[in-house]
Structures are given as structure tokens and as C-alpha cells.
Amino acid sequence: MRTSLHLPVACLASSAAAAFYAAPAYLQTTDQDLMPPNLSPHIKAYNFSVPIDHFHNESKYEPHSDDKYPLRYWLDTSNYRPGGPVIVLHSGEFDSTGRLDFLNNGIVPILTKATGGVGLVMEHRYYGTSWPVPDASTENMRFLTTDQALADTAYFAKHITFPGLEHLNLTSPGTPWILYGGSYAGGFVALMRKIYPDIYWGAISSSGVTAAIYNFWQYHEAFRNFGPEGCPETQQALTEIIDNIMSSGKENEVDDLKKMFHLDGLNNNEFGHTVTGMLGALQSTNWATEDDSDGISFYCAAITSNARLFASTAHLEGKAKHFTKLGGYSHELKQRSAQLLNWAGYIRNMNKKAKKSGCKGLTNAQCYSNRHIADEKAITNSMYRPWLWQTCTEWGYFQNGENVPKDRKSIISRHTTLEYSTANCRRFFNITTPPDTDIINKHGGFKFSYPRLAIIDGMQDPWRAATPHADGRPDRVSTTSEPYLMIDWGVHHWDEFGPRPNLEEEGLPPKQVVDNQQQQVEFVTAWLKEWHEAQKGQTTEDQGSIEL
């Protein structure tokens, strides 16, 4: 699940960091935008027909369907050697073209070169081009469940014939299939390994969210602990200042505060959400130069500076001091008022750019508020609507500040409420109850484990709070059968990335990533050895049996 920088709602690239970030259809990316510039000619896209409805005995899928739909996948057989495995990278809540770097130069070729395997990226139903229904109306979203998507993945492995290898039967269980996923896909592949153990011989869950969490206030704790030096402390102080003012009941002061940020016209929850939204950019930091986000760096450089950085805010120095006092920070007046002024300058500059581009002609509310995201039912390659459905019905992950424990200062505004972050569950789908997270958590949640399932996380990843490596969870012994590995320093599924063609650089990937990727080669190789030994044992057993 990727977090976009918190640009205006009308300017956001599709993101899965939370269920309330979106982009309207006219600003969505295209397949061509997501396509790696140096994609290997060996990698080609295909479709495979899978059932729309795998569960005709469950009433929630009524009316049922007997039809099939084209599930897209991307195939690379260039490293295949006879007897090799099939390595599947599941694309999760994303158009699969956005995962092709991992097939081109990431974790997939690392594993296929080491094992002589077929490599592929498999798309998830309701994302990219893999839509089983004609539109995204609420009625037609009923086939988007984790169980249906898992069943797709099982059906694929049991029935596929790969183009160019038609003379070979590489279906499971006659060939070992290994599944990899990062983020939501990491949680997905963990479920796959446990629910369909006879079809997928092993799975690697990187930054895999095995615990579904409705009220996900913990997301920003990673920024508290690992944000750039001085930035978490500054953010907590500034957030407390604006929250104290918005909670004061002095509406004229609240209005003036919003005007200083050029965000007048927003409700308190909309304002709080907008000014602290950039913090999600921590998860987008990356060792890979082409994938590294500078959002958190520039934001923190601005708000931690005690020098006035924006000439256009000089006339607001008095107001910044006034609001700093009103917000309860008279004891740190000089420092915090300067930082508050730079915070306002940063947001004003963001707003200026937005109003010249995606938000041209729009009010602040139309530009920034979740409540103004269009209820778009047409099929596009934006992941917003299908991922919103998944979070509203099963997974959760609604970030908010109101439920941050009172024993600590909140990183994001406490006026960013759970009610606000779930607003589009009600607006779009008339879902008025929390998601049924037990559908996911009954399989293990934070305690998730299974033989030949690797659990890999980045120490600094905000999503670690929804994994078995979450703070406060007991440590585990890592074994070849159940690798339990932490990448430190590491953020969101860093192991999935590899150097881009023609962009190799000494020292990249960093040692901790290289070491982890080598560990994956080693334990996958051991898993495959175990599979071949099991096959030999089965053959011997069959040959030694006597038919009566």
C-alpha cells in the first residue's frame, strides 16, 4: 500500500495508504504512465479466464454468476530451466503495470535466476484491466472479496498453460509454485499459503499486513519514532497548537488560522487532514533512486527551520506569534511561531500550485475534502474505488488522529476523525458499519505463521504496525521453514526493489537489502529442495505399493 504525498484530493495519484486518498478520473494515470521505460522484451502481457464467482453456496454473492473474466498477468520465461518453479508476484491493490519493475529488475528475477523459474506478475480482480463486471456500481462490487481473489489465484495455478511453454505442464501441484507479495499483497499471499497450502508450496510476505485494523491510528507512530531528526517533535508541537485553537470554541480565531494557511472554507477535520497529510510520505522513501520520494525531506526541512523561508509570509509573523500563544506555546514562542509560519508558507505554496493545475477553479473544499471526491462508477485503472470497498468491507486501515492515546501528543490532528476518514464508505456504498475484519484476522492476525511462509518487514515502515513485527509483539526465532526477518534501516517492502537498468550505482542496493534478498534465495532454494525430496518420496511410495 503506497502513500501518495498529501497533495490536494483533486491532485493525488492513486494510492493505497489509506482509504480516503483519491484522484478523479481526469487525473488518473494510464498504463503507459506506469510502464517501466526499459521493460525487457521477454516480458509480455496475457489474459487467463477465471470464474467470476467461485462460491455459489454463499448468499452474499447473489445474484451468482457462471461467467468467467480475463485475469491479466505478465510473463517472463527467460530464466526458466527444466524442473524450475513458478515464481508469482501478486500485484495486490494496484494496476499490475505498476509492479512490472519487480518482474523486470526486482525480486522476481533475483529468484528466477537462482532457481531456474518462470516469473510472472498476477493482477488482482477489480484492478488494472482485470474487471469481472461492467462497472463499479455498489451492486457490482459484491464479487470483490479477499476470498474470491484468493480463489482466482488458486484456480490460475491449477489450470494455466504458459504461452511458449505449452508442451510443459507447469500447473500446481506437479510444479512448485512460490508466491511473493508486498504490502496488502503481502498479507494476501500469507492468507494464500495458509488457505491453499497444497497449491502454493511457499510464500514470501514482505511488509505484509496480516492484521486487519479498522481504527488504524498507529500508522503515524513510525514517523514519531523514525522521522527526520527534529521533525517529529516539531510536528507534535505544531499539531497541538492548531488542535488547541480548533478546540477552543473561538470560531473567529479558527477562521483566521485557516486563512493564514490559505485553507479557509474547510471544516476542522478537513483542515486538520490537509495540513498534516504530507506525513504519509515517510513510507514512500526508498533506497532506489527512481522510487525515492523527497516529500518528507522538503516538508520537514521547512517546518523545522527557525528562519523565515517564504518571503510572502513576512506580514504574518505577528499572526504566527498570536496563534502560538493562543495554542499554548508561549514558553517556546520564538521557535514555534517561526516554525508555524513556515508550515503555513509550505501549505500556501502547495495550495498555489494546486490552484494552477488540478484544482484550478475549485474551492478549497472541492480541492481537498474527501466529501467532494466524485462517486465515479465507471471502470478506470485508479485503485481508489476498489480499495475503498475492500477497506470498508474487510480490511479497515482508516487513519485518524482522534484515537491516538492521550498519553502522547498526536502527530496528525486529532480533528482528523474516524468519522471523516470513513465518510466515503457511506457516501459511495451506503456502508454504515465497520468492516468485518474477523474475515481476515481469524487466520492469525498479528500471530500469523505457517510453514514455508516468510515474514519480512522494514523496521521504519509505518505499515509494520499491522504485521507480526508490530511493536509490542513477542519476538520469534527465524528458521528456514518460517523466516522472520527485519530490514533495518528499511521502509515499505524495500526488498522487492532492484536497481533499474543503466542506473546501477555502487552501494545500491544497501547491504541490509542485499543480505535480505540473498536470504530469500537461500530459503526458497531450501524449500524447493524439500519439494523435490517430497516428490521422490511420493514416487518411491507409489512404486512400492501393491494394487489389490
MORABEL-V663657 format. One record per residue. PHI is phi in radians with two decimals (none if undefined). BURIAL is b if it has 9 or more other ideal C-beta (glycine too) atoms within 8 Angstrom, else e. D_LAST is the distance of its C-alpha to the last C-alpha in Angstrom with 2 decimals. Layout:
# MORABEL-V663657
[[PHI:BURIAL:D_LAST] [PHI:BURIAL:D_LAST]]
This chain:
# MORABEL-V663657
[[none:b:55.53] [-1.74:b:58.71] [-1.71:b:62.16] [-1.40:b:64.89] [-1.04:b:68.39] [-1.40:b:70.07] [-1.40:b:72.03] [-0.97:b:73.18] [-0.92:b:70.54] [-1.33:b:71.72] [-2.12:b:71.28] [-1.28:b:67.98] [-1.28:e:65.22] [-0.98:b:61.88] [-2.61:b:60.61] [-2.09:b:58.02] [-1.16:b:59.79] [-2.67:b:60.59] [-1.41:b:60.12] [-2.15:b:63.80] [-1.91:b:64.56] [-2.72:b:64.67] [-2.35:b:66.23] [-1.24:b:67.33] [-1.03:b:66.04] [-1.27:e:69.13] [-2.07:b:68.55] [-1.28:b:64.83] [-1.35:e:63.53] [-1.89:e:61.89] [-0.95:b:58.83] [-1.13:e:61.31] [-1.11:e:62.97] [-1.53:b:59.70] [-1.21:b:58.58] [-1.01:b:58.93] [-1.20:e:61.77] [-2.07:e:59.93] [-1.14:b:56.46] [-1.07:e:54.39] [-1.15:e:53.92] [-1.28:e:50.22] [-1.59:b:49.84] [-2.36:e:49.43] [-1.65:e:48.81] [-2.45:b:46.10] [-2.09:b:44.88] [-2.34:b:41.37] [-1.35:e:40.79] [-2.26:b:39.31] [-1.12:b:39.33] [-1.17:b:42.56] [-2.21:b:40.92] [-1.58:e:37.51] [-2.29:b:37.95] [-1.33:e:38.67] [-1.67:e:38.20] [-1.89:e:41.17] [-1.20:e:44.59] [-1.19:e:46.58] [-1.71:b:45.47] [-1.28:e:46.81] [-1.21:e:47.57] [-1.28:e:44.19] [-2.30:b:43.68] [-1.78:e:41.00] [-1.44:e:42.73] [-2.09:e:42.07] [-2.42:b:44.65] [-1.46:b:45.19] [-1.57:b:44.39] [-1.45:b:46.39] [-2.54:b:45.23] [-2.05:b:46.86] [-2.06:b:44.87] [-2.38:b:45.60] [-1.83:b:43.24] [-1.18:e:45.87] [-1.78:b:44.32] [-1.22:b:40.72] [-2.20:e:38.92] [-0.89:e:35.37] [1.58:e:32.95] [-1.32:b:35.60] [-1.47:b:35.27] [-1.92:b:36.86] [-1.84:b:39.86] [-1.90:b:41.04] [-1.79:b:44.46] [-1.49:b:44.82] [-1.43:b:48.35] [1.08:b:48.62] [-1.49:b:51.76] [-2.69:b:53.33] [-1.01:b:53.72] [-1.13:b:51.27] [-1.08:b:54.07] [-1.29:e:55.52] [-1.88:b:52.50] [-1.19:b:52.57] [-1.02:b:54.52] [-1.30:b:51.48] [-1.55:b:49.45] [-1.39:b:52.41] [-2.62:b:53.58] [-1.91:b:52.08] [-1.16:b:48.99] [-1.12:b:46.51] [-1.13:b:47.73] [-1.03:b:48.02] [-1.37:b:44.28] [-1.24:b:43.20] [-1.14:e:45.35] [-1.33:e:43.88] [-2.04:b:40.23] [1.22:b:40.31] [-1.71:b:39.43] [-1.34:b:40.12] [-2.04:b:42.81] [-2.71:b:43.63] [-1.90:b:45.69] [-1.87:b:44.23] [-1.41:b:46.69] [-1.67:b:46.48] [-0.91:b:46.73] [1.34:b:50.38] [-2.23:b:51.81] [1.05:b:53.17] [-1.78:e:52.06] [-1.61:b:48.78] [-1.79:b:50.11] [-1.54:b:47.92] [-2.32:b:51.00] [-1.37:e:54.38] [-2.70:e:56.55] [-1.81:b:56.64] [-1.13:e:57.93] [-1.00:e:56.81] [-1.04:e:54.56] [-1.40:b:52.81] [-1.44:b:52.21] [-1.12:e:49.59] [-1.51:b:46.68] [-1.65:b:47.92] [-2.31:b:45.94] [-1.09:b:44.16] [-1.08:b:40.87] [-1.14:b:41.23] [-1.18:b:42.18] [-1.10:b:39.23] [-1.13:b:36.91] [-0.98:b:38.67] [-1.16:b:37.96] [-1.23:b:34.24] [-1.04:b:34.02] [-0.99:b:35.93] [-1.15:b:33.58] [-1.53:b:30.48] [-2.22:e:32.12] [-1.25:b:34.98] [-2.12:b:35.52] [-1.45:b:38.45] [-0.98:e:41.29] [1.57:e:41.60] [-2.20:b:38.03] [-1.09:e:36.39] [-1.36:e:34.32] [-1.97:e:32.57] [-1.69:e:30.11] [-1.87:b:31.70] [-1.30:b:30.36] [-1.50:b:29.00] [-1.66:e:26.64] [-1.26:e:26.02] [-2.25:b:29.61] [-1.27:b:31.38] [-1.90:b:34.08] [-2.06:b:37.07] [-1.98:b:39.58] [-2.12:b:43.27] [-2.65:b:45.90] [-2.10:b:49.47] [1.29:b:51.40] [-0.98:b:49.93] [-1.07:b:47.20] [-1.16:b:46.60] [-1.14:b:45.99] [-1.07:b:43.86] [-1.23:b:41.51] [-1.11:b:41.17] [-1.07:b:40.02] [-1.04:b:37.67] [-1.09:b:35.97] [-1.41:b:35.53] [-1.48:e:34.52] [-2.17:b:32.25] [-1.19:e:30.95] [-1.46:e:27.79] [-1.80:b:30.02] [-1.92:b:32.93] [-1.20:b:32.11] [-2.75:b:35.69] [-2.63:b:39.10] [-2.08:b:42.74] [-1.85:b:45.10] [-1.79:b:48.69] [0.90:b:51.41] [-1.35:b:48.64] [-1.48:b:49.98] [-1.43:b:47.16] [-1.88:b:49.66] [-1.44:b:51.10] [-2.31:b:54.72] [-1.20:b:57.00] [-1.71:b:60.28] [-1.67:b:60.08] [-1.20:b:63.48] [-1.23:b:61.97] [-0.91:b:61.75] [-1.51:b:65.26] [-1.15:b:64.98] [-1.10:b:63.88] [-1.15:b:67.25] [-0.99:b:68.99] [-1.57:e:67.36] [-2.29:e:67.10] [-1.12:b:69.62] [-0.91:b:72.33] [-0.88:e:74.77] [1.50:e:77.21] [-1.29:b:75.66] [-1.04:b:73.62] [-1.13:e:76.71] [-1.10:b:78.88] [-1.08:b:76.45] [-1.07:b:76.23] [-1.15:b:80.03] [-1.17:b:80.58] [-1.09:b:77.89] [-1.14:b:79.55] [-1.07:b:82.91] [-1.22:b:81.85] [-1.16:b:79.79] [-1.08:b:82.77] [-1.20:b:84.98] [-1.17:b:82.57] [-1.61:e:82.23] [-1.33:b:86.00] [1.44:e:86.75] [-1.59:e:89.46] [-1.11:e:88.48] [-1.13:e:91.32] [-1.18:b:90.21] [-1.09:b:86.59] [-1.10:b:87.71] [-1.17:b:89.86] [-1.05:b:87.01] [-1.12:b:84.79] [-1.14:b:87.70] [-1.07:b:88.06] [-1.55:b:84.48] [1.07:b:85.21] [-2.14:b:82.52] [-1.12:e:84.75] [1.69:e:83.20] [-1.60:b:79.91] [-1.18:e:78.87] [-1.04:b:78.43] [-1.22:b:74.63] [-1.18:b:74.88] [-1.14:b:77.47] [-1.06:b:75.58] [-1.16:b:72.41] [-1.23:b:74.27] [-1.31:b:76.28] [-1.91:b:73.39] [-1.21:b:70.70] [-1.13:b:71.07] [-1.16:b:69.41] [-1.15:b:65.94] [-1.21:b:66.68] [-0.98:b:65.63] [-1.21:b:61.98] [-1.58:b:62.96] [-1.24:b:64.32] [-2.69:b:62.26] [-1.19:b:62.39] [-1.39:b:61.89] [-0.91:e:65.40] [-1.23:e:64.55] [-1.91:e:62.72] [-1.41:b:65.19] [-1.60:b:67.23] [-1.66:e:70.87] [-1.01:b:71.30] [-1.22:b:71.18] [-1.15:e:73.38] [-1.21:e:76.23] [-1.09:b:76.02] [-1.18:b:76.25] [-1.05:b:78.98] [-1.26:b:80.99] [-1.36:b:80.68] [-1.59:b:81.16] [-1.31:b:84.35] [-1.67:e:87.66] [-1.67:e:89.57] [-1.23:b:90.13] [-1.71:e:87.81] [-2.09:b:88.68] [-1.02:e:92.32] [-1.31:e:91.88] [-1.92:b:91.35] [-0.98:e:94.60] [-1.26:e:96.26] [-1.79:b:93.50] [-1.04:b:94.05] [-1.12:e:96.03] [-1.10:b:93.35] [-1.07:b:90.65] [-1.15:b:92.73] [-1.06:e:93.33] [-1.21:b:89.66] [-1.12:b:88.77] [-1.14:b:91.24] [-1.09:b:90.11] [-1.46:b:86.49] [1.65:e:87.39] [-2.13:b:87.71] [-1.07:e:91.46] [-1.28:e:90.75] [-2.26:b:89.04] [-1.03:b:91.19] [-1.09:e:91.94] [-1.19:e:88.39] [-1.25:b:86.49] [-1.19:b:88.99] [-1.14:b:88.74] [-1.23:b:84.95] [-1.09:b:85.05] [-1.11:b:87.38] [-1.21:b:85.01] [-1.06:b:82.09] [-1.06:b:84.12] [-1.10:b:85.09] [-1.10:b:81.50] [-1.19:b:80.45] [-1.07:b:83.57] [-1.17:b:82.77] [-1.05:b:79.19] [-1.14:b:80.57] [-1.03:b:83.13] [-1.14:e:80.46] [-1.11:b:78.29] [-1.27:b:81.19] [-1.70:e:81.79] [-2.26:e:78.21] [-1.15:b:75.42] [-1.84:b:77.62] [-1.04:e:80.65] [1.45:e:82.47] [-1.76:b:80.28] [-1.32:e:81.39] [-1.05:b:80.01] [-1.11:b:77.85] [-1.14:b:76.46] [-1.39:b:75.83] [-1.97:b:74.30] [-1.44:b:73.11] [-1.00:b:69.49] [-1.23:e:70.95] [-1.94:b:72.10] [-1.17:b:68.85] [-1.20:e:68.25] [-1.44:e:65.46] [-1.59:b:64.08] [-1.70:e:61.22] [-1.26:e:61.00] [-1.32:e:58.11] [-2.36:e:59.31] [-1.61:b:57.80] [-1.24:b:59.45] [-1.52:b:57.02] [-1.05:b:59.45] [-1.16:b:58.41] [-1.12:b:54.59] [-1.23:b:54.90] [-1.01:b:57.41] [-1.01:b:54.92] [-1.12:b:52.23] [-1.30:b:54.70] [-1.24:b:56.09] [-1.78:b:52.71] [-2.37:b:50.42] [-1.77:b:51.78] [1.39:b:55.49] [1.22:b:57.40] [-1.52:b:60.80] [-1.27:b:63.34] [-2.83:b:66.49] [-1.83:b:69.34] [-1.16:b:70.11] [-1.76:e:67.29] [-1.09:b:68.02] [-0.94:e:68.72] [-1.23:e:72.40] [-1.40:e:72.39] [-2.50:e:72.43] [-1.32:e:74.32] [-1.39:b:72.35] [-1.32:b:71.72] [-1.78:b:71.69] [-1.02:b:73.99] [-1.20:b:73.21] [-1.41:b:74.37] [-1.42:b:71.19] [-1.64:b:69.47] [-1.12:b:65.95] [-1.06:e:67.41] [-1.23:b:68.72] [-1.25:b:65.60] [-1.77:b:63.46] [-0.99:b:66.07] [-1.41:b:64.15] [-1.07:b:61.10] [-1.39:b:63.50] [-1.14:e:65.50] [-1.49:b:62.67] [-2.12:b:59.88] [1.00:e:61.59] [-1.58:e:59.27] [-1.96:e:61.29] [-2.03:e:58.80] [-1.10:e:57.38] [-1.11:b:54.08] [-1.49:e:50.91] [-1.19:b:50.22] [-1.10:e:47.56] [-0.99:b:45.23] [-1.58:b:45.40] [-1.25:b:46.23] [-1.11:e:43.37] [-1.54:b:41.17] [2.59:b:43.35] [1.01:b:46.82] [-1.15:b:48.78] [-1.61:e:45.92] [-1.00:b:43.43] [-2.79:b:40.94] [-2.95:b:37.38] [-1.00:e:35.46] [0.96:b:36.35] [-2.19:b:39.27] [-1.63:b:42.69] [-1.94:b:45.80] [-2.21:b:48.94] [-2.44:b:52.43] [-1.68:b:56.04] [-0.98:b:58.36] [-1.67:b:61.10] [-1.37:b:58.98] [-1.02:b:60.18] [-1.39:b:56.62] [-1.02:b:55.49] [-1.15:b:56.65] [-2.02:b:53.54] [-2.18:b:51.02] [-1.08:b:49.49] [-1.56:b:52.43] [-1.02:b:55.01] [-0.96:e:57.98] [1.61:e:57.42] [-1.46:e:53.66] [-1.13:e:52.31] [-1.26:e:51.59] [-2.27:e:48.12] [-1.46:e:46.86] [-1.44:e:45.70] [-2.22:e:42.44] [-1.11:e:40.42] [-1.25:e:37.78] [-2.30:b:40.49] [-1.07:b:43.70] [-2.36:b:46.72] [-2.19:b:49.68] [-2.07:b:53.28] [-1.75:b:55.55] [-2.41:e:59.16] [-1.42:b:61.32] [-2.82:b:58.99] [-2.01:b:59.12] [-1.55:b:56.74] [0.58:b:53.55] [-1.09:b:55.70] [-1.19:b:52.68] [-1.29:b:51.69] [-1.55:b:54.82] [-2.37:b:55.60] [-1.12:b:58.84] [-1.21:b:59.84] [-0.98:e:60.25] [1.21:e:63.75] [-2.14:e:64.42] [-1.11:e:63.04] [-2.57:e:65.32] [-1.03:e:65.46] [1.65:e:64.34] [-2.16:b:62.11] [-1.05:b:59.49] [-1.17:b:60.78] [-0.94:e:59.16] [-1.13:b:57.40] [-1.36:b:55.65] [-1.01:b:54.80] [-1.08:e:53.37] [-1.17:b:51.22] [-1.10:b:49.92] [-1.17:e:49.07] [-1.08:b:47.19] [-1.11:b:45.15] [-1.02:b:44.29] [-1.18:b:43.25] [-1.35:b:41.00] [-1.16:b:39.41] [-1.05:b:38.72] [-1.16:b:37.11] [-1.08:b:34.98] [-1.20:b:33.79] [-1.07:e:33.02] [-1.10:b:30.92] [-1.11:b:29.07] [-1.12:e:28.40] [-1.16:e:27.22] [-1.14:e:24.82] [-1.14:e:23.50] [-1.10:e:23.09] [-1.11:e:21.27] [-1.17:e:18.86] [-1.12:e:18.38] [-1.09:e:17.83] [-1.12:e:15.31] [-1.14:e:13.36] [-1.19:e:13.79] [-1.51:e:12.75] [-1.42:e:9.37] [-2.03:e:6.21] [-1.39:e:3.79] [-1.71:e:0.00]]
